[in-house]
Amino acid sequence: MHPTATTWPIGAALLQFPANDAKGTPVQDADPAAWARVLREVASAGFAHVDLTDTWLRPGDLSDDRLDLLAKVIAEADLGVTAISTVRRSVIDPDAETAEENLAYLLRTIDAAARLGTNIVSVGLHRALTAEQREQLWFWHAPGASDPIGDRDTWDLAVTRLRTIGRRGAAVGVSVSLEMYEDTYLGTSTSAVALVEDINLSNVGLNPDIGNLIRLHRPIEDWEQALIATLPYANYWHVKNYTRDHDPATGAYFTSPAAAEDGLINYRRAIEIALDSDFEGAFCVEHYGGDGLSVSARNREYLRSLLSVKLEARRDMAR
């Protein structure tokens, strides 16, 4: 059955919740009651789903017993799980040991998703923040690490390792979504589509998180054309937006996080492209800065309003 505007899964990202509590105790090692407090807060913002963003908690590093406790507190909060989103775990990190560790972690995360009954794991090729990025108000104001363009051996390694993750997922009923991110092999629509086509697995698709791209202080790919190219391959979608301005006289760029309806990306058009591309994946709403959970809740309601009118229009056309 196709999702409706009211049943379409839209999960809250957990970017705004820190990995350590006020006393410095890692959430990873906390009593499940601490997890429950965060999940109840998500539910109180009107969410029926959550994205288990691993900057808050890493399901792939929990024991089976702890995973079962996590599943219990999720159910008690009356939440479903749209996905586990992994962050900065490149399987082609130039440090071979780090790359191998990241691959092992992502395979464990696939297994954790299956145990939690979650059918999507979002992965990317972006790497750890540089020291310069960590010093910025917004980390994207400084350049990060980049994948070597034109290096066939590294490209093939990315294909092989991401295919390994995809095959593990296929064996346990989990799909893999590749998150678009600047200066990686998922950094443009052309490269992202080429990568997913080279992997060539039905359970591996794209997460067209073009919000990661429009915030950059440099020329960018047209957002509409990027979505037209990538949404036919999408199986999950991180949704966020940014204001963007450019002064041709000085060459200066300005970007700042914005609610989904307020930024550069016209999500009214984006949802139309998604439906025309037969996209039926879950959404994850994100926002950096301020009360990110409340802005994400606003984004959720905005998406539902767009889905309602666009789905109704499609039904009218089919009559």
C-alpha positions as CSV (number, residue, x, y, z in Angstrom):
1,M,0.0,0.0,0.0
2,H,1.3,3.5,-0.9
3,P,1.9,5.8,2.0
4,T,-0.5,8.7,2.5
5,A,0.3,12.3,3.7
6,T,-0.7,11.2,7.2
7,T,1.0,7.8,7.2
8,W,4.2,8.7,5.5
9,P,7.1,8.0,7.9
10,I,8.9,11.3,8.9
11,G,11.5,10.8,11.6
12,A,13.2,13.3,13.8
13,A,17.0,13.5,13.5
14,L,18.8,13.5,16.8
15,L,21.6,15.9,15.8
16,Q,20.6,18.4,18.6
17,F,21.1,15.8,21.4
18,P,24.7,15.5,22.6
19,A,26.7,12.3,22.9
20,N,27.5,13.0,26.6
21,D,25.2,14.1,29.4
22,A,25.8,17.2,31.6
23,K,28.1,15.1,33.8
24,G,30.1,13.9,30.8
25,T,28.7,10.4,30.9
26,P,28.5,9.0,27.3
27,V,24.9,8.3,26.2
28,Q,26.4,5.0,24.8
29,D,27.0,3.8,28.4
30,A,24.0,5.5,30.1
31,D,21.1,3.8,31.8
32,P,18.2,3.2,29.3
33,A,16.2,5.7,31.4
34,A,18.4,8.4,29.9
35,W,17.6,7.2,26.4
36,A,13.9,7.2,27.3
37,R,14.0,10.8,28.3
38,V,15.3,11.9,24.9
39,L,12.8,9.6,23.0
40,R,9.9,10.9,25.1
41,E,11.0,14.5,24.2
42,V,10.9,13.5,20.5
43,A,7.5,12.0,20.9
44,S,6.2,15.1,22.8
45,A,7.2,17.2,19.7
46,G,4.5,15.2,17.8
47,F,6.8,12.7,16.1
48,A,5.7,9.1,15.5
49,H,9.2,8.2,14.2
50,V,12.8,8.8,15.0
51,D,16.1,8.6,13.1
52,L,18.6,7.0,15.4
53,T,21.4,9.4,14.4
54,D,24.7,7.9,15.7
55,T,26.1,11.2,16.8
56,W,23.8,10.6,19.8
57,L,23.9,6.9,20.2
58,R,25.6,4.2,18.2
59,P,23.4,1.1,17.9
60,G,26.2,-0.7,16.0
61,D,28.3,-0.6,19.2
62,L,25.6,-1.9,21.6
63,S,25.5,-5.4,22.8
64,D,22.5,-7.5,21.9
65,D,21.1,-7.1,25.4
66,R,21.5,-3.3,25.2
67,L,19.9,-3.3,21.8
68,D,16.9,-5.1,23.2
69,L,16.7,-2.5,26.0
70,L,16.8,0.3,23.3
71,A,14.0,-1.4,21.4
72,K,12.0,-1.5,24.6
73,V,12.3,2.2,25.4
74,I,11.6,3.1,21.7
75,A,8.4,1.1,21.9
76,E,7.5,2.6,25.3
77,A,7.9,6.1,23.7
78,D,5.4,4.9,21.1
79,L,7.9,5.6,18.3
80,G,8.9,3.9,15.1
81,V,12.4,4.1,13.7
82,T,12.8,5.4,10.2
83,A,16.5,4.6,10.0
84,I,19.9,4.5,11.6
85,S,22.0,7.3,10.2
86,T,25.7,6.9,10.5
87,V,28.0,10.0,10.3
88,R,31.6,10.4,9.2
89,R,32.4,6.7,8.8
90,S,34.1,6.6,5.4
91,V,35.1,3.2,4.2
92,I,37.8,4.8,2.0
93,D,39.4,6.9,4.6
94,P,43.1,7.4,3.6
95,D,44.1,5.8,6.9
96,A,43.7,2.1,6.1
97,E,43.1,1.1,9.7
98,T,40.4,3.7,10.1
99,A,38.7,2.6,6.9
100,E,38.7,-1.0,8.0
101,E,37.3,0.0,11.4
102,N,34.5,2.0,9.7
103,L,33.6,-0.9,7.5
104,A,33.3,-3.2,10.5
105,Y,31.3,-0.6,12.3
106,L,28.9,-0.2,9.4
107,L,28.4,-4.0,9.1
108,R,27.6,-4.1,12.9
109,T,25.1,-1.3,12.3
110,I,23.4,-3.2,9.6
111,D,23.0,-6.1,12.1
112,A,21.8,-3.8,14.8
113,A,19.2,-2.3,12.4
114,A,17.9,-5.8,11.7
115,R,17.6,-6.6,15.4
116,L,15.7,-3.3,16.0
117,G,13.4,-4.0,13.1
118,T,14.7,-1.0,11.1
119,N,15.0,-1.4,7.4
120,I,17.3,1.5,6.4
121,V,20.8,2.4,7.3
122,S,22.1,5.7,5.9
123,V,25.9,5.8,5.3
124,G,28.2,8.3,3.6
125,L,31.8,8.9,2.6
126,H,32.4,12.1,4.6
127,R,35.2,12.0,7.0
128,A,35.9,13.4,10.5
129,L,35.8,17.1,10.9
130,T,39.2,18.9,10.5
131,A,40.6,21.1,13.3
132,E,39.7,24.1,11.2
133,Q,36.1,23.0,10.8
134,R,35.7,22.4,14.5
135,E,36.8,26.1,15.1
136,Q,34.0,27.5,13.0
137,L,30.6,28.7,14.1
138,W,29.2,26.4,11.3
139,F,31.6,23.6,10.3
140,W,30.8,23.9,6.6
141,H,32.4,27.4,6.6
142,A,35.8,25.6,6.3
143,P,36.8,23.0,3.7
144,G,36.8,19.4,4.9
145,A,38.5,16.3,3.6
146,S,37.9,15.2,0.0
147,D,37.9,12.0,-2.0
148,P,40.5,11.8,-4.8
149,I,38.7,12.6,-8.1
150,G,39.7,10.5,-11.0
151,D,41.4,7.9,-8.8
152,R,40.0,4.6,-10.2
153,D,41.5,2.4,-7.5
154,T,39.9,4.4,-4.7
155,W,36.6,4.6,-6.5
156,D,36.6,0.8,-7.0
157,L,37.4,0.3,-3.3
158,A,34.4,2.4,-2.4
159,V,32.2,0.4,-4.7
160,T,33.5,-2.9,-3.3
161,R,33.1,-2.0,0.3
162,L,29.7,-0.3,-0.1
163,R,28.6,-3.4,-2.0
164,T,29.8,-5.5,0.9
165,I,27.6,-3.5,3.2
166,G,24.7,-3.7,0.8
167,R,25.0,-7.5,0.6
168,R,25.0,-7.8,4.4
169,G,21.9,-5.6,4.4
170,A,20.2,-7.7,1.8
171,A,20.8,-10.9,3.8
172,V,18.9,-9.4,6.8
173,G,16.3,-7.3,5.1
174,V,18.0,-3.9,5.5
175,S,18.5,-1.3,2.7
176,V,21.4,1.0,2.5
177,S,21.0,4.7,1.6
178,L,24.1,6.6,0.5
179,E,24.1,10.2,1.8
180,M,25.2,13.0,-0.6
181,Y,27.9,15.1,0.8
182,E,30.4,17.6,-0.7
183,D,33.8,16.7,-2.0
184,T,33.1,12.9,-1.8
185,Y,32.1,10.5,-4.5
186,L,28.6,11.3,-3.4
187,G,29.2,15.1,-3.7
188,T,27.5,15.7,-7.1
189,S,24.4,14.2,-8.7
190,T,26.4,12.8,-11.5
191,S,29.0,11.1,-9.3
192,A,26.3,9.9,-6.8
193,V,24.3,8.2,-9.5
194,A,27.4,6.7,-11.1
195,L,28.4,5.2,-7.7
196,V,25.0,3.6,-6.9
197,E,24.9,2.3,-10.5
198,D,28.4,0.7,-10.1
199,I,27.4,-0.9,-6.8
200,N,24.4,-2.3,-8.6
201,L,22.3,-3.7,-5.8
202,S,18.6,-3.3,-5.5
203,N,18.7,-2.5,-1.8
204,V,21.4,0.2,-2.2
205,G,20.0,3.7,-3.1
206,L,20.6,7.4,-2.5
207,N,19.9,9.8,0.3
208,P,19.7,13.0,-1.7
209,D,20.6,15.3,1.2
210,I,21.3,18.3,-1.0
211,G,21.0,20.5,2.0
212,N,24.6,19.4,2.6
213,L,25.6,21.0,-0.7
214,I,23.6,24.3,-0.8
215,R,25.2,25.5,2.4
216,L,28.7,25.7,0.9
217,H,30.4,29.1,0.5
218,R,31.2,28.5,-3.2
219,P,29.4,27.8,-6.5
220,I,27.0,24.9,-6.2
221,E,25.0,22.5,-8.5
222,D,21.5,23.6,-9.2
223,W,19.3,22.0,-6.5
224,E,16.4,21.2,-8.8
225,Q,18.5,19.5,-11.4
226,A,20.3,17.6,-8.7
227,L,17.0,16.3,-7.4
228,I,15.7,15.4,-10.8
229,A,18.9,13.3,-11.3
230,T,19.0,11.6,-7.9
231,L,15.4,11.1,-6.7
232,P,14.8,8.1,-9.1
233,Y,17.6,6.3,-7.1
234,A,16.5,7.5,-3.6
235,N,15.3,5.2,-0.9
236,Y,15.6,7.6,2.1
237,W,15.8,11.4,2.4
238,H,17.4,13.8,4.9
239,V,15.4,17.0,4.6
240,K,16.8,20.4,5.7
241,N,17.2,23.8,4.2
242,Y,19.5,26.9,4.3
243,T,19.2,30.5,3.2
244,R,21.9,31.4,0.6
245,D,23.2,34.7,-0.8
246,H,26.0,35.7,-3.0
247,D,27.5,39.1,-3.6
248,P,29.0,39.1,-7.1
249,A,30.9,42.4,-6.4
250,T,33.0,40.8,-3.6
251,G,32.5,37.1,-4.3
252,A,31.3,36.6,-0.8
253,Y,28.8,33.9,0.1
254,F,26.4,33.7,3.1
255,T,24.5,30.7,4.2
256,S,22.5,29.9,7.4
257,P,20.2,27.1,8.6
258,A,16.6,27.7,7.8
259,A,13.2,26.0,8.2
260,A,12.4,23.8,5.2
261,E,9.8,26.3,3.8
262,D,12.2,29.3,4.2
263,G,15.4,28.4,2.5
264,L,16.8,28.1,-1.0
265,I,15.3,24.7,-1.8
266,N,11.7,24.9,-2.9
267,Y,10.4,21.8,-1.2
268,R,7.0,22.3,-2.9
269,R,8.8,21.6,-6.2
270,A,11.0,19.0,-4.6
271,I,8.1,16.9,-3.4
272,E,6.6,17.1,-6.8
273,I,9.8,15.7,-8.3
274,A,9.9,13.0,-5.7
275,L,6.4,11.8,-6.4
276,D,7.1,11.9,-10.2
277,S,10.1,9.7,-9.5
278,D,8.0,7.2,-7.5
279,F,9.9,7.9,-4.3
280,E,8.2,6.2,-1.4
281,G,11.1,6.2,1.1
282,A,10.9,7.6,4.6
283,F,11.9,11.2,5.4
284,C,14.2,12.4,8.2
285,V,13.9,16.1,9.1
286,E,17.0,17.8,10.3
287,H,18.0,21.3,11.5
288,Y,21.2,22.7,12.9
289,G,21.3,25.4,15.7
290,G,18.7,26.7,18.1
291,D,15.8,24.4,19.1
292,G,16.5,21.9,16.3
293,L,13.7,19.6,17.5
294,S,11.0,22.2,17.2
295,V,12.2,23.4,13.8
296,S,12.2,19.7,12.7
297,A,8.6,19.4,13.9
298,R,7.7,22.4,11.9
299,N,9.4,20.8,8.9
300,R,7.5,17.6,9.4
301,E,4.1,19.4,9.3
302,Y,5.2,21.4,6.3
303,L,6.1,18.2,4.4
304,R,2.8,16.6,5.3
305,S,0.9,19.6,4.0
306,L,2.9,19.4,0.7
307,L,2.3,15.6,0.4
308,S,-1.4,16.1,1.0
309,V,-1.9,18.6,-1.8
310,K,0.4,16.9,-4.2
311,L,-1.0,13.4,-3.6
312,E,-4.5,14.8,-4.0
313,A,-3.6,16.4,-7.3
314,R,-2.2,13.1,-8.6
315,R,-5.5,11.4,-7.6
316,D,-7.5,14.0,-9.5
317,M,-5.4,13.5,-12.6
318,A,-5.9,9.7,-12.4
319,R,-9.7,10.0,-12.2
